[in-house]
Amino acid sequence: MKLPGEENSKSMGFSVVSMLLGLTAFVVIMLFAVMKSNKKDDRSASERMQEALNQQQVQEEAAETLQEPETQEKQKLRAEDLTFWDMYPVEGGYESADRRQETDTQTQGQTTEPAKESEEKKTQSDSQQGSNDAENDTKKEEVVQEDPSEDGKHTLVKAADGTEEWVLISPYLMKNTYDFSNLSENAHLKKYTENGKKMSYVGADISKHNGRVNFNGMKAAGVDFVMIRLGARGYSTGQISLDENFVENIEGAIEAELDIGIYFFSQAINQEEATQEANFIVQNLEPYKEHITYPIAFDMETVSNDKTRIDGLSRDAKTEVAGNFLNCIQAAGYTPMIYGNKEWLIKSIDLTKLQDFDVWLSQDADTPDYPYQFAMWQYTTTGILNGITGDANLNLCFISYSDR
């Protein structure tokens, strides 16, 4: 039996169920769509993030490429950056990277200053070594440049005791211009020529030590002039005396018609004594004045193996004595001349104060090496000459005084 309204209720319940099923299906579909949309959005975001990361990496690589070489050098991988160091144990176990970094920082702090000091010391040492090398090279160059035997600025002076010394050539004295390749010798007598023309005169200097002299024999042998010793002052007593053979020698030379010059052995220790010696010469030459055509020479020498009264004279004192003697001779109307060997002329007197007077050089040699101008050269004291018995003192004169 149906109750009233039963059929309608059944129909109505079906409709509600259908509606619920449809709504559920719709919700499911919407959820599925939402979930699908979310997944799509998630992939898009991931891709966008990856793209952004890629662009940042490209920019960083470009920035690193544009860095200066010095910066790139600083960014090079160091040994301590390598991770495999963690593989090796330290005392008490393995050392962590953080611990190792702390240790390295401490070690670096401890060793930086000594390393700098070491580098500075090395730099100073290298600089000092370079300086020493440069100084040594300079000294070697100076030694080469200042070799007195090669520089042309020094001359060798040999003393009587055998010692030698290189002496600087004075720029204030006139140099001689002789070309000694033009020297020749015949019968022990030297001759100097220029362009084939004879430019020299042969002479001999004589004193009582030569004994009796045959002046005619000397002239026949080729002698042009003689230098006769007039007298001397004693090197110990200080007494002036006439040469024992002076009168005989000068008269013999006059008779042989030889040109005559005079020399005096001086031991004056002051200007007053020099004047006294000059006056003595002038007085004794008075009878022969017209025959004196060659110079009157001042001869001051040391004596071998003995002391002399001039030993204590300074260079300046000797120069003053010589200058006073020569001036007195010149004032008397004669030609003054100073005689000496190379050592005496260069070291014992100051020739810069005696440049107005001619020089008579004494140097036993084939060719002289005296650098300054000289007018007469005594080239041997052991020569051989007709008219003289024993050793002869031979001379070469480059000036014809008799023609003056």
WOVENCOR-V37612 format. One record per helix or strand. SS is the DSSP state (A for helix, B for strand). FROM is the first residue (numbers start at 1). TO is the last residue. If there is no record, write none. Layout:
{{SS | FROM | TO} {SS | FROM | TO}}
//
This chain:
{{A | 6 | 66} {A | 69 | 74} {A | 79 | 81} {A | 83 | 87} {B | 89 | 90} {B | 93 | 94} {A | 97 | 145} {B | 154 | 158} {B | 164 | 168} {B | 175 | 175} {A | 180 | 182} {B | 183 | 186} {B | 189 | 194} {B | 197 | 198} {B | 201 | 206} {A | 208 | 210} {A | 215 | 221} {B | 225 | 233} {B | 240 | 242} {A | 246 | 255} {B | 259 | 266} {A | 271 | 291} {B | 292 | 300} {A | 315 | 331} {B | 336 | 341} {A | 342 | 348} {A | 351 | 353} {B | 358 | 362} {B | 372 | 372} {B | 376 | 383} {B | 392 | 397} {A | 401 | 403}}
//
